[in-house]
Amino acid sequence: MPRTTAHRTALAAALVTPLLLPLFAAGPARAHGAPTDPVSRVVACSPEGGERTGTAACRAAVAANGAPFTAWDNLRVANVNGRDRQVVPDGKLCSGGLPAYRGLDLARADWPATRMTPGATLRMRYVSTIPHTGTFRMYLTEPGYDPSRPLSWSDLLAKPFAQVTDPPLTDGAYRFEATLPSDRTGRHVLYTVWQNSSTPDTYYSCSDVVFPQARREPQKQREEKREEPQEGTAGRQSEPAKEKQKQKPAASPVARSSGPAPQGDHTPLATTSGPSSGPSAPLLAGGAAAVLLLTGGATLAVRLRRR
């Protein structure tokens, strides 16, 4: 090869190689992705978010961001290696701590949300460009979560409620299912962490979800109160017992006196044992005769004196 040709080849290699190296280095990062169902904040507020992009929350997020979320599939942090809580600061979970996505961390209760049912099956659709291995970890904010405060790690349980490793990529998305916790009501955040095993990157996303408010609790409380005995009703007869009592003939005082009085019953006991508590017939007859005898004797004495 002539010296001039060799020199030109070396010069071209020197100029082209620095340009190609970043492209090769960026190759693994092509595994971009984000949840589209339930829709994540970054997708909802991106130019591809449709009607959601015009909501007040998305407009505020873009304004706080200083730029639209065009790269909605590039919310990733390198070399985390499972140390999510150490790398991503509190209050910046939705942005992954990246300044280019800081608008996603706004604490507000009007983010575009997906309706969910407690205890139902979550069907996740996570869009990605090319297949990569890795693990999806899903967290849900705990009961009592306040959306008006920045999302912190303390709002999530230490362990995910579901975890899926290496699901297949079908039609440009990962699809997998998980069972939602059954004790959530109101607005919550589904926090998804996708830790790649074929790249050094970890992806973070916030999907706002809404569970129905509990409406049967007042009825339940009324039923419980109805079942509980009322104060002061101890010892009272039940309705069936009262009905039977009405059907029985009234007990006589003698029947009540045949046994000791119940505790707390101050009704006097009868002292007689015969069928009637009044005087007997012979006693009445004898008394009448005595009265007639006395009256007759007094009349005779008066007549003798007059003589």
VOMIKOL-766965 format. One record per residue (C-alpha): residue in one letter; x, y, z. Coordinates in steps of 0.2 Angstrom, whole numbers, always signed. Each point is the difference from the previous one (the first is absolute). Example, Ala and Ser with C-alpha at 12.3 -4.5 7.8 and 13.67 -1.06 7.14 Angstrom:
REM VOMIKOL-766965
@residuo:A, px:+62, py:-22, pz:+39
@residuo:S, px:+6, py:+17, pz:-3
***
This chain:
REM VOMIKOL-766965
@residuo:M, px:+0, py:+0, pz:+0
@residuo:P, px:+7, py:+17, pz:-5
@residuo:R, px:+5, py:+11, pz:+15
@residuo:T, px:-12, py:+13, pz:-5
@residuo:T, px:-15, py:-12, pz:+0
@residuo:A, px:+5, py:-8, pz:+17
@residuo:H, px:+1, py:+18, pz:+7
@residuo:R, px:-17, py:+4, pz:-6
@residuo:T, px:-7, py:-16, pz:+7
@residuo:A, px:+8, py:+3, pz:+17
@residuo:L, px:-7, py:+18, pz:+0
@residuo:A, px:-18, py:-6, pz:-4
@residuo:A, px:+1, py:-13, pz:+14
@residuo:A, px:+6, py:+13, pz:+12
@residuo:L, px:-15, py:+12, pz:-4
@residuo:V, px:-13, py:-13, pz:-1
@residuo:T, px:+4, py:-11, pz:+15
@residuo:P, px:-4, py:+14, pz:+13
@residuo:L, px:-17, py:+2, pz:-9
@residuo:L, px:-4, py:-18, pz:+0
@residuo:L, px:+5, py:-4, pz:+18
@residuo:P, px:-15, py:+10, pz:+8
@residuo:L, px:-12, py:-10, pz:-11
@residuo:F, px:+7, py:-17, pz:+5
@residuo:A, px:+0, py:+6, pz:+19
@residuo:A, px:-18, py:+6, pz:-2
@residuo:G, px:-6, py:-17, pz:-8
@residuo:P, px:-5, py:-8, pz:+16
@residuo:A, px:-10, py:+15, pz:+6
@residuo:R, px:-12, py:-3, pz:-15
@residuo:A, px:-10, py:-11, pz:+12
@residuo:H, px:-12, py:+15, pz:+4
@residuo:G, px:-17, py:-3, pz:+7
@residuo:A, px:-14, py:+6, pz:+11
@residuo:P, px:-17, py:-6, pz:+6
@residuo:T, px:-15, py:+5, pz:-11
@residuo:D, px:-13, py:-10, pz:+9
@residuo:P, px:-2, py:+6, pz:+14
@residuo:V, px:+6, py:+15, pz:-9
@residuo:S, px:+16, py:+8, pz:+8
@residuo:R, px:+2, py:+18, pz:+3
@residuo:V, px:+14, py:+2, pz:-12
@residuo:V, px:-11, py:-8, pz:-14
@residuo:A, px:-16, py:+9, pz:+4
@residuo:C, px:+9, py:+17, pz:+0
@residuo:S, px:+11, py:-4, pz:-16
@residuo:P, px:-5, py:+6, pz:-17
@residuo:E, px:-7, py:-17, pz:-3
@residuo:G, px:-11, py:+1, pz:+15
@residuo:G, px:-16, py:+6, pz:-9
@residuo:E, px:-13, py:+9, pz:+9
@residuo:R, px:+10, py:-3, pz:+17
@residuo:T, px:+13, py:+12, pz:-6
@residuo:G, px:-11, py:+15, pz:+2
@residuo:T, px:-5, py:-3, pz:+18
@residuo:A, px:+4, py:+12, pz:+13
@residuo:A, px:+13, py:-12, pz:+8
@residuo:C, px:+9, py:-4, pz:-16
@residuo:R, px:+1, py:+19, pz:-4
@residuo:A, px:+7, py:+3, pz:+17
@residuo:A, px:+12, py:-14, pz:-2
@residuo:V, px:+7, py:+6, pz:-17
@residuo:A, px:+1, py:+18, pz:+7
@residuo:A, px:+10, py:-6, pz:+15
@residuo:N, px:+11, py:-11, pz:-12
@residuo:G, px:+4, py:+14, pz:-11
@residuo:A, px:-3, py:-11, pz:-15
@residuo:P, px:-12, py:-13, pz:-7
@residuo:F, px:+2, py:-19, pz:+4
@residuo:T, px:+5, py:-4, pz:-17
@residuo:A, px:+12, py:-14, pz:+6
@residuo:W, px:-14, py:-9, pz:+10
@residuo:D, px:+9, py:-17, pz:-2
@residuo:N, px:+17, py:+6, pz:+7
@residuo:L, px:-3, py:+2, pz:+19
@residuo:R, px:+14, py:-11, pz:+5
@residuo:V, px:+14, py:+0, pz:+13
@residuo:A, px:+16, py:-10, pz:-3
@residuo:N, px:+10, py:-11, pz:+12
@residuo:V, px:-13, py:+0, pz:+14
@residuo:N, px:+1, py:-19, pz:+2
@residuo:G, px:-15, py:-1, pz:+12
@residuo:R, px:+5, py:+14, pz:+11
@residuo:D, px:-16, py:+10, pz:-5
@residuo:R, px:-3, py:+8, pz:+17
@residuo:Q, px:+18, py:+5, pz:+2
@residuo:V, px:+2, py:+8, pz:-18
@residuo:V, px:-18, py:+8, pz:-2
@residuo:P, px:-4, py:+13, pz:+12
@residuo:D, px:-16, py:+2, pz:+10
@residuo:G, px:-12, py:+12, pz:-9
@residuo:K, px:+8, py:-4, pz:-17
@residuo:L, px:-6, py:-18, pz:-3
@residuo:C, px:-10, py:+4, pz:-16
@residuo:S, px:+15, py:+9, pz:-8
@residuo:G, px:+13, py:-13, pz:+6
@residuo:G, px:+9, py:+15, pz:+6
@residuo:L, px:+3, py:+6, pz:-18
@residuo:P, px:-1, py:+19, pz:-2
@residuo:A, px:-7, py:-3, pz:-18
@residuo:Y, px:-15, py:-8, pz:+8
@residuo:R, px:-3, py:+11, pz:+16
@residuo:G, px:-17, py:+5, pz:-5
@residuo:L, px:-6, py:-17, pz:+3
@residuo:D, px:+3, py:+2, pz:+19
@residuo:L, px:-13, py:+13, pz:+2
@residuo:A, px:-11, py:-4, pz:+15
@residuo:R, px:-18, py:+2, pz:-6
@residuo:A, px:-16, py:-11, pz:+0
@residuo:D, px:-6, py:+3, pz:-18
@residuo:W, px:+13, py:-10, pz:-10
@residuo:P, px:-8, py:-10, pz:-14
@residuo:A, px:-5, py:-16, pz:+8
@residuo:T, px:-6, py:-18, pz:-4
@residuo:R, px:-15, py:-7, pz:+10
@residuo:M, px:+4, py:-17, pz:+9
@residuo:T, px:-9, py:-12, pz:+11
@residuo:P, px:+7, py:-6, pz:+16
@residuo:G, px:+6, py:-18, pz:+0
@residuo:A, px:-3, py:-1, pz:-19
@residuo:T, px:+13, py:-5, pz:-13
@residuo:L, px:+12, py:+13, pz:-6
@residuo:R, px:+3, py:-2, pz:-19
@residuo:M, px:+16, py:+10, pz:-3
@residuo:R, px:+6, py:+6, pz:-17
@residuo:Y, px:+17, py:+6, pz:+0
@residuo:V, px:+6, py:+7, pz:-17
@residuo:S, px:+18, py:-3, pz:-5
@residuo:T, px:+10, py:+1, pz:-17
@residuo:I, px:+10, py:-16, pz:+0
@residuo:P, px:+0, py:-16, pz:+12
@residuo:H, px:+11, py:+1, pz:+15
@residuo:T, px:+1, py:-11, pz:+15
@residuo:G, px:-4, py:+7, pz:+17
@residuo:T, px:-12, py:+0, pz:+15
@residuo:F, px:-15, py:+11, pz:+3
@residuo:R, px:-4, py:+4, pz:+18
@residuo:M, px:-17, py:+8, pz:+4
@residuo:Y, px:-4, py:+10, pz:+15
@residuo:L, px:-16, py:+9, pz:+6
@residuo:T, px:-2, py:+14, pz:+12
@residuo:E, px:-6, py:-5, pz:+17
@residuo:P, px:-17, py:+3, pz:+7
@residuo:G, px:-2, py:+18, pz:+5
@residuo:Y, px:+12, py:+7, pz:-14
@residuo:D, px:-2, py:+19, pz:-2
@residuo:P, px:+2, py:+5, pz:-18
@residuo:S, px:+3, py:+18, pz:+5
@residuo:R, px:+17, py:-4, pz:+7
@residuo:P, px:+15, py:-5, pz:-10
@residuo:L, px:+2, py:-19, pz:-2
@residuo:S, px:+13, py:-8, pz:+12
@residuo:W, px:+6, py:-17, pz:+2
@residuo:S, px:-9, py:-1, pz:+17
@residuo:D, px:-16, py:+1, pz:-10
@residuo:L, px:+4, py:-17, pz:-7
@residuo:L, px:+3, py:-17, pz:+8
@residuo:A, px:+17, py:-7, pz:+1
@residuo:K, px:-4, py:-14, pz:-12
@residuo:P, px:-10, py:+1, pz:-16
@residuo:F, px:-17, py:-8, pz:+0
@residuo:A, px:+4, py:-8, pz:-17
@residuo:Q, px:+16, py:-4, pz:-10
@residuo:V, px:+2, py:-7, pz:-17
@residuo:T, px:+17, py:-6, pz:-8
@residuo:D, px:+3, py:-1, pz:-19
@residuo:P, px:-17, py:+2, pz:-7
@residuo:P, px:-1, py:-2, pz:-19
@residuo:L, px:+0, py:+15, pz:-11
@residuo:T, px:-16, py:-1, pz:-11
@residuo:D, px:-5, py:+13, pz:-13
@residuo:G, px:+12, py:+13, pz:+7
@residuo:A, px:-6, py:-2, pz:+19
@residuo:Y, px:+3, py:-11, pz:+15
@residuo:R, px:-17, py:-6, pz:+6
@residuo:F, px:-2, py:-9, pz:+17
@residuo:E, px:-13, py:-2, pz:+14
@residuo:A, px:+0, py:+2, pz:+19
@residuo:T, px:-13, py:+1, pz:+14
@residuo:L, px:-3, py:+17, pz:+8
@residuo:P, px:-1, py:+2, pz:+18
@residuo:S, px:-18, py:-1, pz:+7
@residuo:D, px:+1, py:+14, pz:+13
@residuo:R, px:+2, py:+16, pz:-10
@residuo:T, px:-12, py:+14, pz:-3
@residuo:G, px:+1, py:+16, pz:-9
@residuo:R, px:+15, py:+7, pz:-9
@residuo:H, px:+17, py:-9, pz:+0
@residuo:V, px:+16, py:-2, pz:-10
@residuo:L, px:+6, py:-16, pz:-8
@residuo:Y, px:+19, py:+1, pz:+0
@residuo:T, px:+8, py:-11, pz:-12
@residuo:V, px:+19, py:-4, pz:+0
@residuo:W, px:+8, py:-9, pz:-15
@residuo:Q, px:+17, py:-5, pz:+3
@residuo:N, px:+9, py:-7, pz:-15
@residuo:S, px:+11, py:-14, pz:+1
@residuo:S, px:+7, py:+2, pz:-18
@residuo:T, px:+4, py:+18, pz:+2
@residuo:P, px:+6, py:+10, pz:+15
@residuo:D, px:-16, py:+11, pz:+0
@residuo:T, px:-15, py:+0, pz:+12
@residuo:Y, px:-16, py:+9, pz:-6
@residuo:Y, px:-13, py:+8, pz:+12
@residuo:S, px:-18, py:+5, pz:-3
@residuo:C, px:-15, py:+7, pz:+10
@residuo:S, px:-17, py:-5, pz:-6
@residuo:D, px:-15, py:+8, pz:+9
@residuo:V, px:-14, py:-11, pz:+4
@residuo:V, px:-17, py:+2, pz:+9
@residuo:F, px:-9, py:-13, pz:+10
@residuo:P, px:-19, py:+2, pz:+5
@residuo:Q, px:-4, py:+7, pz:+17
@residuo:A, px:-7, py:-12, pz:+12
@residuo:R, px:-18, py:+4, pz:+1
@residuo:R, px:-7, py:-16, pz:+9
@residuo:E, px:+9, py:+4, pz:+17
@residuo:P, px:-15, py:+10, pz:+7
@residuo:Q, px:-12, py:-14, pz:-4
@residuo:K, px:+12, py:-12, pz:+8
@residuo:Q, px:+1, py:+10, pz:+15
@residuo:R, px:-18, py:+1, pz:+2
@residuo:E, px:-1, py:-19, pz:-2
@residuo:E, px:+13, py:-2, pz:+14
@residuo:K, px:-10, py:+12, pz:+11
@residuo:R, px:-16, py:-10, pz:-3
@residuo:E, px:+9, py:-16, pz:+5
@residuo:E, px:+7, py:+7, pz:+16
@residuo:P, px:-11, py:+0, pz:+16
@residuo:Q, px:-5, py:+17, pz:+6
@residuo:E, px:+6, py:+6, pz:+17
@residuo:G, px:-12, py:-5, pz:+14
@residuo:T, px:-8, py:-14, pz:-10
@residuo:A, px:+9, py:-14, pz:+9
@residuo:G, px:-13, py:-13, pz:+6
@residuo:R, px:-14, py:+6, pz:-11
@residuo:Q, px:-10, py:-13, pz:-9
@residuo:S, px:+2, py:-2, pz:-19
@residuo:E, px:-15, py:+3, pz:-12
@residuo:P, px:-4, py:-19, pz:-1
@residuo:A, px:+0, py:-1, pz:+18
@residuo:K, px:-11, py:+15, pz:+2
@residuo:E, px:-12, py:-8, pz:-12
@residuo:K, px:-1, py:-16, pz:+9
@residuo:Q, px:-2, py:+9, pz:+17
@residuo:K, px:-15, py:+9, pz:-8
@residuo:Q, px:-8, py:-17, pz:-5
@residuo:K, px:+2, py:-7, pz:+18
@residuo:P, px:-14, py:+4, pz:+13
@residuo:A, px:+5, py:+12, pz:+14
@residuo:A, px:+8, py:-8, pz:+15
@residuo:S, px:-9, py:+2, pz:+16
@residuo:P, px:+8, py:+7, pz:+16
@residuo:V, px:+1, py:-17, pz:+7
@residuo:A, px:+10, py:-6, pz:-15
@residuo:R, px:+12, py:+15, pz:+2
@residuo:S, px:+2, py:-4, pz:+18
@residuo:S, px:+5, py:-18, pz:-3
@residuo:G, px:+18, py:+4, pz:-2
@residuo:P, px:+12, py:+14, pz:+6
@residuo:A, px:-2, py:+17, pz:-8
@residuo:P, px:+12, py:+4, pz:-14
@residuo:Q, px:+15, py:+11, pz:+5
@residuo:G, px:-5, py:+18, pz:-2
@residuo:D, px:-19, py:-4, pz:+0
@residuo:H, px:-8, py:+9, pz:+15
@residuo:T, px:-18, py:-6, pz:-3
@residuo:P, px:-7, py:-6, pz:+17
@residuo:L, px:-4, py:-19, pz:+1
@residuo:A, px:-17, py:-6, pz:+4
@residuo:T, px:-1, py:-9, pz:+17
@residuo:T, px:-15, py:-11, pz:-3
@residuo:S, px:-1, py:-17, pz:-7
@residuo:G, px:-18, py:-3, pz:-4
@residuo:P, px:-10, py:+3, pz:-16
@residuo:S, px:-7, py:+17, pz:+8
@residuo:S, px:+9, py:+13, pz:+11
@residuo:G, px:-17, py:+5, pz:+8
@residuo:P, px:-9, py:-7, pz:+15
@residuo:S, px:-8, py:-17, pz:-1
@residuo:A, px:-19, py:-3, pz:-1
@residuo:P, px:-2, py:-9, pz:+17
@residuo:L, px:+9, py:+14, pz:+9
@residuo:L, px:-13, py:+12, pz:-7
@residuo:A, px:-15, py:-10, pz:+5
@residuo:G, px:+7, py:-2, pz:+18
@residuo:G, px:+3, py:+18, pz:+2
@residuo:A, px:-18, py:+4, pz:-6
@residuo:A, px:-8, py:-12, pz:+13
@residuo:A, px:+10, py:+8, pz:+14
@residuo:V, px:-6, py:+17, pz:-4
@residuo:L, px:-18, py:-5, pz:+0
@residuo:L, px:+2, py:-9, pz:+17
@residuo:L, px:+7, py:+16, pz:+8
@residuo:T, px:-13, py:+11, pz:-8
@residuo:G, px:-14, py:-11, pz:+7
@residuo:G, px:+7, py:-1, pz:+18
@residuo:A, px:+2, py:+19, pz:+1
@residuo:T, px:-19, py:+2, pz:-5
@residuo:L, px:-6, py:-12, pz:+13
@residuo:A, px:+10, py:+9, pz:+14
@residuo:V, px:-8, py:+16, pz:-5
@residuo:R, px:-18, py:-7, pz:+1
@residuo:L, px:+3, py:-8, pz:+17
@residuo:R, px:+6, py:+17, pz:+8
@residuo:R, px:-16, py:+9, pz:-6
@residuo:R, px:-10, py:-13, pz:+10
***
